[in-house]
Amino acid sequence: MSTLRKLQLGTDGPVVSAQGFGAMGISVAYGDTDLTEARATLEHAFELGVTLFDTADAYGFGDNERFLAPFFAAHRDELVIATKFGLRRLEDGTLDIRNDPDYVRTSADASLQRLGVDEIDLYYMHRRDPEVPLEDMVGAMAELVAAGKVKHLGLSEVTGDELAAAHAIHPIAAVQSEWSLFSRDIENQVVPTAARLGIAMVPYSPLGRGLLTGVNQVDPNAANDVRNTMARFQGANGEANQALLEPLRKIAAVRNTTVAQVALAWVHQRTAVWQTSVVPIPGTRSRTRVEENLKALDLTLDDSELAVLEPIAAEVTGARWHDPSFISSGRE
Ligand SMILES: NC(=O)c1ccc[n+]([C@@H]2O[C@H](COP(=O)([O-])OP(=O)(O)OC[C@H]3O[C@@H](n4cnc5c(N)ncnc54)[C@H](OP(=O)(O)O)[C@@H]3O)[C@@H](O)[C@H]2O)c1
């Protein structure tokens, strides 16, 4: 196993590779998956030094956790396993958010069973239901820590205020939210709050769900590719957003890197900007791409390159989520 740069999640959380691995796409969201290559990709990520692996009970109705179980069993002591509760797809295809304490408890037990482990290293609330008092939900999560079922707590897509209130109830090691050159709304409240409290940021979709790679990978006829329903990928929006990659292409050409590496390097450099750990979790089902993405850790963009990239987010067209109440900026 190689060694990558490491960062700590929160003041007493786990120390992990500065780039993690997002496993969602293996089971859901981005079209068909070659499971043999996906399994090899997990192993390759581990060989290259990745220690933080991200899943959720919602990814494929538990399929993603079940798929990861043998990989986790093979490397249990060397990995940090992160999973989530609180967001699920109902029979009719709609998404439902649950934060009530009973649901927290039963979801954790079900994830432990599917993952085949005694303890979840990092357990996130996936989405916030403001109808359930924060004390009740975080209280139930804290009971899981006391019971030895969970080591550290995380929250996904919370507002700055929700984060500060939750952290006062029980230490929060990490916040997971969408953060990339195309999605910077969390810099208004969430990131400053996390930085002030010493909480790590774990950016999801750091490659903009593939947009920030410059590689067109969406089959417009694929019903199992969620990007066919996302505003950023549609028609004129999609074309306008592709055009925003021009500065990344230029930097990539000069630096002899790829567009994806430039996009990820920008995210990695948020650690220095905000003085708190920033550990993106790009997702891929390909060994060559995981290798490519990890090389972003060797790329440091200079001030003039960063200045060129600065205006891009403001020019992106199309919301990052169809229902604003599902994401932090919709509740701020
Ligand atoms: N908390 C939440 O609500 C939430 C929401 C979304 C995601 N997440 C987590 O965050 C992780 C990452 O986010 P994401 O998967 O949505 O988006 P992402 O990492 O921004 O992008 C993934 C997409 O980019 C492609 N890709 C990856 N590396 C590439 C490269 N070097 N060149 C070209 N294409 C490349 C992947 O295709 P291939 O797989 O075919 O390589 C996939 O289609 C997920 O796996 C999940 O664990 C959390």
The ligand as a MOL file (V3000), in Angstrom:
LIG
                    3D

  0  0  0     0  0            999 V3000
M  V30 BEGIN CTAB
M  V30 COUNTS 48 52 0 0 0
M  V30 BEGIN ATOM
M  V30 1 N -24.0560 13.2120 0.7860 0
M  V30 2 C -24.6880 13.2170 -0.3600 0
M  V30 3 O -25.8610 13.6200 -0.4460 0
M  V30 4 C -23.9950 12.7380 -1.6020 0
M  V30 5 C -24.5120 13.0480 -2.8850 0
M  V30 6 C -23.8130 12.6010 -4.0060 0
M  V30 7 C -22.6420 11.8840 -3.8600 0
M  V30 8 N -22.1640 11.5820 -2.6070 0 CHG=1
M  V30 9 C -20.9080 10.8310 -2.4170 0
M  V30 10 O -19.8610 11.4940 -3.1240 0
M  V30 11 C -19.2100 10.5900 -4.0040 0
M  V30 12 C -18.6650 11.3250 -5.2310 0
M  V30 13 O -19.6630 12.0620 -5.8710 0
M  V30 14 P -20.2620 11.6570 -7.3000 0
M  V30 15 O -19.8930 10.2490 -7.5970 0
M  V30 16 O -21.6780 12.0550 -7.2550 0 CHG=-1
M  V30 17 O -19.5960 12.6670 -8.3180 0
M  V30 18 P -18.1240 12.9920 -8.8400 0
M  V30 19 O -17.1200 12.2900 -8.0270 0
M  V30 20 O -18.0810 14.4570 -8.9500 0
M  V30 21 O -18.1680 12.4130 -10.3300 0
M  V30 22 C -18.3790 11.0610 -10.6120 0
M  V30 23 C -18.5250 10.9050 -12.1090 0
M  V30 24 O -17.3240 11.3300 -12.7540 0
M  V30 25 C -16.7540 10.2620 -13.4930 0
M  V30 26 N -15.2870 10.3590 -13.3160 0
M  V30 27 C -14.5880 10.1930 -12.1680 0
M  V30 28 N -13.2860 10.4340 -12.3600 0
M  V30 29 C -13.1470 10.7580 -13.6740 0
M  V30 30 C -12.0520 11.1190 -14.4900 0
M  V30 31 N -10.8240 11.1980 -13.9970 0
M  V30 32 N -12.2830 11.3870 -15.8100 0
M  V30 33 C -13.5240 11.3180 -16.3210 0
M  V30 34 N -14.6030 10.9810 -15.5910 0
M  V30 35 C -14.4170 10.7030 -14.2830 0
M  V30 36 C -17.3760 9.0000 -12.9520 0
M  V30 37 O -17.4960 8.0440 -13.9690 0
M  V30 38 P -16.9410 6.5250 -13.7840 0
M  V30 39 O -17.4820 6.0160 -12.4950 0
M  V30 40 O -17.5260 5.8510 -14.9630 0
M  V30 41 O -15.4550 6.6440 -13.8130 0
M  V30 42 C -18.7610 9.4790 -12.5350 0
M  V30 43 O -19.6240 9.5040 -13.6560 0
M  V30 44 C -20.2970 9.5530 -4.3150 0
M  V30 45 O -19.7440 8.3550 -4.7960 0
M  V30 46 C -20.9570 9.4070 -2.9620 0
M  V30 47 O -20.2090 8.5280 -2.1310 0
M  V30 48 C -22.8290 12.0220 -1.4940 0
M  V30 END ATOM
M  V30 BEGIN BOND
M  V30 1 1 1 2
M  V30 2 2 2 3
M  V30 3 1 2 4
M  V30 4 1 4 5
M  V30 5 2 4 48
M  V30 6 2 5 6
M  V30 7 1 6 7
M  V30 8 2 7 8
M  V30 9 1 8 9
M  V30 10 1 8 48
M  V30 11 1 9 10
M  V30 12 1 9 46
M  V30 13 1 10 11
M  V30 14 1 11 12
M  V30 15 1 11 44
M  V30 16 1 12 13
M  V30 17 1 13 14
M  V30 18 2 14 15
M  V30 19 1 14 16
M  V30 20 1 14 17
M  V30 21 1 17 18
M  V30 22 2 18 19
M  V30 23 1 18 20
M  V30 24 1 18 21
M  V30 25 1 21 22
M  V30 26 1 22 23
M  V30 27 1 23 24
M  V30 28 1 23 42
M  V30 29 1 24 25
M  V30 30 1 25 26
M  V30 31 1 25 36
M  V30 32 1 26 27
M  V30 33 1 26 35
M  V30 34 2 27 28
M  V30 35 1 28 29
M  V30 36 1 29 30
M  V30 37 2 29 35
M  V30 38 1 30 31
M  V30 39 2 30 32
M  V30 40 1 32 33
M  V30 41 2 33 34
M  V30 42 1 34 35
M  V30 43 1 36 37
M  V30 44 1 36 42
M  V30 45 1 37 38
M  V30 46 2 38 39
M  V30 47 1 38 40
M  V30 48 1 38 41
M  V30 49 1 42 43
M  V30 50 1 44 45
M  V30 51 1 44 46
M  V30 52 1 46 47
M  V30 END BOND
M  V30 END CTAB
M  END
